[in-house]
Amino acid sequence: MNKKFKLKKGDEVIVLAGKDKGKTGKIIKIVTKQMKAIVSEINKVKKNQKPDNNQPGGIIDKEMPIHISNLSFYDPELKKGTRIGYKFDKNKKVRINKSTGKEI
């Protein structure tokens, strides 16, 4: 079964829960089967990397997936997270900001 999310790749989001609560970043990738998203500069961990043919070894910082329920769309005008809804404009489905009613 394919899951559908209101958040999309490239959206600016704010973290609602966890160690990075209150931080913002852009969605890099969405993992639909696990219901998680990878956000830039959020939920970073240290990983020991073995040397490879094209990469040196060492300790690297890596972004790990965070659950979709802990993310909210970030509105820069209001400077807080908002909900997303849908509206039909001339046979076209458009995402809107629930609090302001503006198109995303």
N, C-alpha and C positions, 0 to 999 in steps of 0.2 A: 504494500500500500504506500502510495506517495504522499508524504506530508507536505502541507502548504503553510508557509509562514508569511506574515505581513512584513517582516524585515527582509531586505534584499542585500545582495553583495554591493558594497560601496556606500551603504547608509552610515551616517554618523550616529552612534549609539552611546548611551550612558549606562554604566553598570549599577544595578540596583542592590546586589548582595554579593558578599565575598570579600576577599582581602583587598580588592581594587575598587571597592564601593565608592561611587562618586566620580570616577575617572571616565573620560570619553575617548573614543577611538573609532576608526572606520572598520567595517566588516570586510575581511579579506576573503573568507571562504565560509560556506555553510555546509555542515555535515548533516544531511537530512535524516539518515537512518538513526543517528544517535541523538537528534534534536539539539545539536550544539552548533556554535559558530566560533570561528577564530577571528579575534579582533586585534588590530595592530596595537602594540605596546601595552596590552592587557593580559593578565594571567601568565606572566613570564616565569620560566623555570630555568635552572641551570642543568645542562645535559653534557655528559662526558662523551665526546665524539671521537671515534676511532679514525685514524688516518685512512684515506681512500685514494684512489688514483687521481681524482680531481679536487680533493679537499684535504687540508691539513687537519691533524688531530688537535684536541684541546677541549677546554670547557667553553661551551657556547650558550647564549641566551636564546630560548625558544618560546614562542607563544603557543600555549595549549588551548584546546577548545573550552568554551564556557557555555553553560546551558542557556538556551534561548529565553527561558522564563526569567533569567537574571539580567536581561537586557531590555532597554526601552529606547525608542526613537528619540534622539536629542534635537530639541528645537533651539537654535542659537539665539533667536529673538527673545524667547521666554527664559533661556538659560536653565532649562530643566527637561526631564523626560516627558513625552506625551504619547498618547495612544494613537493608533492609525486606524482609519476606517476606509470604506470604499464608497464611491459615488459614480453613477453612470452619466457621462456627458456625450450626447449624440452617438449612441451605440458603442461607446468606448468606456471601459472600466478604468477609473482613475483613483489613485491613493490620495487621501486627504488627511490633514491634521485634525483630530477630533476636537481639540480645545479651541482652535482658531477658525477651522473650516477651510483653510487654505490648501491648495493643491501642492503635493510633494513632487 
